[in-house]
């Protein structure tokens, strides 16, 4: 059996560099968090209405929790592996997509596509479940098979953007800068849907089988 060629000896994969960058970012955020707390000790002491001796215990407890949480996070990631992180993220994206189907201000399609990408890297069973969903499955299948979104979905999304922004501007009477900001964001969203995201037409979704029956791809 032919072996799958790996990366050249001595080279570092892109995933390794991405993991290293995320680790550095996490350490930077931890150090920044400590610095923020240190510079805010006087404000915290005044808010808690305690003396300097008791405040030192609060500071020591915080530092101990910080020291424990950093290696504990790495240990949990090692135990549960990246697979479970993708599963958790995918379930979270599905939940947000369900909320988007109920709330007009929240989109649905991007979250379902993100959930499909997470499940594809972690759980084939959940990926198949999402593909077969009667409500969201067609979005994922269209993207995976045609790398696009049906024109009806795009038209509905554009109508929702125009409706929500129009109602927000006319009914809530926001400040002038807020009106222009909402209009600008709406234009960016509409242009992205029309010109950036590919459109899947009905002719791409149908084909004729051997007996002449029209079925969906």
Protein Blocks (a to p, Z undefined) as FASTA:
>chain_A
ZZdddddehiacfklmmmmmmmmmmmmmmmmmmmmmmmmmmmmmmmnopafklmmmmmmm
mmmmmmmmmmmmmmmmmmnommlmmmmmmmmmmmmmmmmmmmmkbcfklmmmmmmmmmmm
mommlmmmmmmpmklmmmmmmmmmnopacfklmmmmmmmmmmmmmmmmmmnopafklmmm
mmmmmmmmmmmmmmmmccddfklmpccdfkopacdZZ
